[in-house]
Amino acid sequence: MAENNDNKRLLFGKIPVISAIGAVVGIIGGYIYYAKVGCSSGSCAITSNPWLSMLWGAAMGYLVFDIFAGKKKKKQEE
């Protein structure tokens, strides 16, 4: 029975839903950062390209939201 509850919190059976939401939020944040701050000269490796900004945003969003998923999981184990 516990396995069914764990599967509900996973996306495609592998990724925690909260982490996937974090990645989406990061993608949006990365694009906003590119559009508002960005690098106009093209010499900045990350902020001069919208795809790289969104990729880094997704990675940061995933990692930040995954921290919260880990804390919730530890409380359930205790």
Order of alpha helices (4+ residues) and beta strands (2+ residues): alpha-beta-beta-alpha-alpha
